[in-house]
Amino acid sequence: GCLVGPIFANIAIVDGKRPYTMQFACVVACAVAILGWAGLANSPTFEMLCFFHFVRSLGTSVMYQISTLLLQNLANVEMLGRVLSYDKVLSSACEAGMAYMAGMLQDGGFGARGIANLSASVGGFLLIFWSSYHLFGRGAAKMEFREILHKDDLPYSEKGEIDSVHSPTMM
């Protein structure tokens, strides 16, 4: 799921010249991740559990990778390293905090299905918030980010191109 999701999202939804498509891909990925968590909570067989882990990882990997790509596209080149390092620190801290909370819940008697249901519920709240944020034209959905018309508006690249000048992974 971690490989297939971002590749599919990049082919089907994301356009490097339209940052709002990246934000939309993250909203769709959040819905897919919620579907995966809900499926994990209600899987009767091991095979279904594996399938819903795949579905959950489709969504979460798209959210992580496309949101990082969105940050790369919208951050000033001078601030790019700092913005991406804050992104990494915050995502790692949140991941560690969630693992700690899940462990505390299990120690307190919560089962794996209950934790998966809780994760789906929290994801549902975030989906409502994030989709409202997108639909009301906030973030990358702002009119100023609707379309990048000039090739000189770096660091935006054409769909499918790698921006080797401004990409932190292509140094």
Phi, psi and chi 1 to 4 in degrees:
 res  aa     phi    psi   chi1   chi2   chi3   chi4
   1 GLY       -  -35.1      -      -      -      -
   2 CYS   -68.8  -23.0  -69.9      -      -      -
   3 LEU   -92.4  -44.5  175.4   66.8      -      -
   4 VAL   -69.1  -42.5  175.6      -      -      -
   5 GLY   -58.1  -55.4      -      -      -      -
   6 PRO   -64.0  -35.3  -26.1   35.1      -      -
   7 ILE   -65.5  -46.4  -69.6  172.7      -      -
   8 PHE   -62.6  -43.9  177.1   75.6      -      -
   9 ALA   -62.5  -39.1      -      -      -      -
  10 ASN   -67.2  -36.0 -165.0   34.0      -      -
  11 ILE   -76.9  -44.4  -68.3  169.8      -      -
  12 ALA   -90.1  -31.0      -      -      -      -
  13 ILE  -120.6  -46.7  -59.2  172.0      -      -
  14 VAL   -78.3  133.0  174.1      -      -      -
  15 ASP  -126.6  119.4 -177.1   -6.9      -      -
  16 GLY   -60.4  -20.1      -      -      -      -
  17 LYS   -91.3   -3.4  -67.2 -174.9   73.9  115.7
  18 ARG  -131.0   91.5  -66.0  178.6  178.2   87.6
  19 PRO   -59.0  -27.3  -25.6   34.0      -      -
  20 TYR   -63.9  -24.3   71.0   92.7      -      -
  21 THR   -68.1  -30.8   62.3      -      -      -
  22 MET   -69.0  -41.3  -69.3  179.0 -126.2      -
  23 GLN   -65.1  -40.9 -176.0  169.6  -52.3      -
  24 PHE   -62.6  -40.4  178.5   70.1      -      -
  25 ALA   -61.1  -37.0      -      -      -      -
  26 CYS   -67.9  -37.2  -70.8      -      -      -
  27 VAL   -65.0  -45.0  170.2      -      -      -
  28 VAL   -63.6  -40.6  170.7      -      -      -
  29 ALA   -64.5  -34.8      -      -      -      -
  30 CYS   -62.6  -41.6 -173.0      -      -      -
  31 ALA   -64.6  -39.1      -      -      -      -
  32 VAL   -66.0  -41.6  170.9      -      -      -
  33 ALA   -63.2  -39.6      -      -      -      -
  34 ILE   -63.0  -42.2  -68.7  167.8      -      -
  35 LEU   -59.1  -41.7  178.4   67.8      -      -
  36 GLY   -64.3  -44.2      -      -      -      -
  37 TRP   -64.3  -42.6  -81.9  114.6      -      -
  38 ALA   -63.5  -39.2      -      -      -      -
  39 GLY   -65.5  -38.4      -      -      -      -
  40 LEU   -62.0  -38.3  -75.2  171.6      -      -
  41 ALA   -68.6  -23.8      -      -      -      -
  42 ASN  -120.7   17.2  -60.1  -56.6      -      -
  43 SER   -75.9  122.0  -65.6      -      -      -
  44 PRO   -84.0  -22.2   27.9  -31.2      -      -
  45 THR  -126.6  163.6   63.9      -      -      -
  46 PHE   -63.8  -37.6  178.7   73.0      -      -
  47 GLU   -63.6  -41.1  -69.1   81.0    9.9      -
  48 MET   -67.6  -36.4  -67.7  -62.1  -70.0      -
  49 LEU   -61.0  -45.1 -167.9   70.5      -      -
  50 CYS   -63.5  -42.2  -68.8      -      -      -
  51 PHE   -61.9  -44.9  172.7   74.4      -      -
  52 PHE   -73.4  -24.6  -77.3  111.8      -      -
  53 HIS   -64.9  -40.1  -94.7  -66.8      -      -
  54 PHE   -61.7  -45.9  175.1   77.9      -      -
  55 VAL   -62.8  -45.1  171.0      -      -      -
  56 ARG   -60.5  -42.4 -177.8 -157.9   50.1   82.4
  57 SER   -70.7  -27.4   67.8      -      -      -
  58 LEU   -57.9  -50.1  -77.4  171.6      -      -
  59 GLY   -68.1  -48.4      -      -      -      -
  60 THR   -67.8  -35.3   56.0      -      -      -
  61 SER   -69.8  -37.5   63.6      -      -      -
  62 VAL   -64.7  -44.4  168.3      -      -      -
  63 MET   -58.9  -45.8  -80.3 -169.9  -70.1      -
  64 TYR   -67.5  -50.0 -177.9   74.5      -      -
  65 GLN   -73.4  -41.8  -68.4 -179.6    8.7      -
  66 ILE   -72.8  -34.7  -58.5  -62.6      -      -
  67 SER   -67.3  -35.0   65.8      -      -      -
  68 THR   -66.4  -40.2  -57.9      -      -      -
  69 LEU   -63.0  -39.3  178.3   62.8      -      -
  70 LEU   -62.6  -43.3 -176.3   61.1      -      -
  71 LEU   -61.5  -40.8  -76.6  174.0      -      -
  72 GLN   -62.5  -38.1  -71.7  177.3   16.7      -
  73 ASN   -74.2  -33.4  -81.5  -27.0      -      -
  74 LEU   -98.6  -16.3  -63.0 -178.7      -      -
  75 ALA   -78.4  145.5      -      -      -      -
  76 ASN   -62.3  144.7  -68.6  -25.5      -      -
  77 VAL   -58.5  -36.3  176.1      -      -      -
  78 GLU   -67.4  -26.9  -60.5   82.6   26.9      -
  79 MET  -101.3   -1.9  -62.8  -68.3  -68.8      -
  80 LEU   -57.5  -47.0 -170.3   57.3      -      -
  81 GLY   -63.1  -40.7      -      -      -      -
  82 ARG   -68.9  -41.5  -75.6  171.6  -94.3 -167.8
  83 VAL   -63.0  -45.9  168.7      -      -      -
  84 LEU   -69.6  -32.4  -67.1  177.0      -      -
  85 SER   -69.4  -38.4   65.0      -      -      -
  86 TYR   -63.3  -40.4  -76.6  129.6      -      -
  87 ASP   -59.3  -46.3  173.4   50.6      -      -
  88 LYS   -65.3  -44.5  179.4   62.0  178.3  166.5
  89 VAL   -62.9  -46.5  166.1      -      -      -
  90 LEU   -65.4  -40.9  -71.1  173.9      -      -
  91 SER   -67.4  -39.2   67.3      -      -      -
  92 SER   -66.9  -41.1  -63.7      -      -      -
  93 ALA   -64.4  -42.3      -      -      -      -
  94 CYS   -65.7  -40.2  -72.5      -      -      -
  95 GLU   -63.0  -43.6 -158.3  171.2  -39.1      -
  96 ALA   -65.5  -40.6      -      -      -      -
  97 GLY   -63.6  -40.6      -      -      -      -
  98 MET   -68.0  -38.1  -68.4  -62.4  122.4      -
  99 ALA   -64.3  -40.8      -      -      -      -
 100 TYR   -63.7  -45.8  175.3   76.4      -      -
 101 MET   -64.1  -39.2  -73.4  175.2   43.5      -
 102 ALA   -64.0  -39.9      -      -      -      -
 103 GLY   -64.1  -41.7      -      -      -      -
 104 MET   -64.7  -39.5  -66.5  -60.8  -72.2      -
 105 LEU   -64.4  -41.5  -73.7  171.9      -      -
 106 GLN   -65.8  -39.4  -81.0 -165.2  -37.6      -
 107 ASP   -63.6  -29.6  -70.6  -14.3      -      -
 108 GLY   -84.8    2.8      -      -      -      -
 109 GLY   106.9   -4.1      -      -      -      -
 110 PHE   -70.3  139.4 -113.8   71.2      -      -
 111 GLY   -90.7  172.3      -      -      -      -
 112 ALA   -62.8  -37.6      -      -      -      -
 113 ARG   -65.7  -39.0  -68.6 -178.5 -171.1  -89.7
 114 GLY   -65.2  -39.4      -      -      -      -
 115 ILE   -67.3  -39.2  -66.9  171.7      -      -
 116 ALA   -64.7  -40.4      -      -      -      -
 117 ASN   -63.1  -41.7  -88.1  -35.0      -      -
 118 LEU   -62.8  -41.7 -178.8   63.0      -      -
 119 SER   -62.8  -41.6  -62.8      -      -      -
 120 ALA   -64.8  -37.9      -      -      -      -
 121 SER   -66.8  -44.8  -60.3      -      -      -
 122 VAL   -62.6  -41.6  169.5      -      -      -
 123 GLY   -62.0  -37.4      -      -      -      -
 124 GLY   -62.4  -42.8      -      -      -      -
 125 PHE   -61.2  -46.1  170.0   75.5      -      -
 126 LEU   -65.3  -35.2  -67.0  173.6      -      -
 127 LEU   -63.9  -43.3  176.8   65.0      -      -
 128 ILE   -61.3  -46.6  -69.5  168.7      -      -
 129 PHE   -62.4  -49.3  173.1   75.2      -      -
 130 TRP   -69.8  -39.9 -156.5   -5.6      -      -
 131 SER   -68.3  -35.6   59.2      -      -      -
 132 SER   -64.2  -42.5  -60.6      -      -      -
 133 TYR   -58.1  -43.5 -171.4   75.0      -      -
 134 HIS   -70.1  -45.5  179.1   72.7      -      -
 135 LEU   -66.0  -29.5  -69.5  172.9      -      -
 136 PHE   -87.5   12.6  -73.5  111.5      -      -
 137 GLY    75.2   32.3      -      -      -      -
 138 ARG  -100.4  166.4  -53.7  -63.5  -63.6  173.1
 139 GLY    65.3 -133.6      -      -      -      -
 140 ALA   -71.9   -9.7      -      -      -      -
 141 ALA   -85.1    0.6      -      -      -      -
 142 LYS   -59.5  151.1  -76.9 -176.5  177.9  178.0
 143 MET   -58.4  -34.2  -71.1  -54.9  -84.5      -
 144 GLU   -66.4  -19.1   64.0 -170.4   83.3      -
 145 PHE  -104.2    6.5  -60.7  126.7      -      -
 146 ARG   -57.8  -45.0  -80.1  -65.8 -178.6  179.4
 147 GLU  -154.0  136.6 -172.6  169.0   -4.2      -
 148 ILE   -98.7  114.1  -52.8  -55.1      -      -
 149 LEU   -92.7  -25.0  -61.9  173.7      -      -
 150 HIS  -107.7  140.3  -54.1  -65.8      -      -
 151 LYS   -69.3  -13.9   67.5  178.2 -177.1  175.6
 152 ASP   -81.0   -4.4  -62.6  -29.2      -      -
 153 ASP   -83.6   60.7  -69.5  -22.0      -      -
 154 LEU   -68.9  153.4  -67.1  173.8      -      -
 155 PRO   -91.4   22.0   32.8  -34.3      -      -
 156 TYR   -72.1  139.3  -56.5   99.7      -      -
 157 SER  -124.0  164.6   60.7      -      -      -
 158 GLU   -66.8  159.2  -65.2  -71.5  -28.5      -
 159 LYS   -62.4  126.9 -172.7  172.1 -176.5  176.1
 160 GLY    89.7  -12.1      -      -      -      -
 161 GLU   -85.2  156.2  -72.8 -177.4   10.2      -
 162 ILE  -106.3  124.5  -63.8  174.6      -      -
 163 ASP   -86.1   86.8 -174.6    4.8      -      -
 164 SER   -71.7  -17.8   58.1      -      -      -
 165 VAL   -74.4  -40.2  175.0      -      -      -
 166 HIS  -111.6   -2.7  -64.6   89.9      -      -
 167 SER   -78.7  129.0  175.4      -      -      -
 168 PRO   -69.7  -17.4   23.5  -30.9      -      -
 169 THR   -89.6   -6.4   58.9      -      -      -
 170 MET  -112.9   37.8  -58.3  -65.8  -67.4      -
 171 MET   -85.9      -  -57.5 -123.0  169.0      -
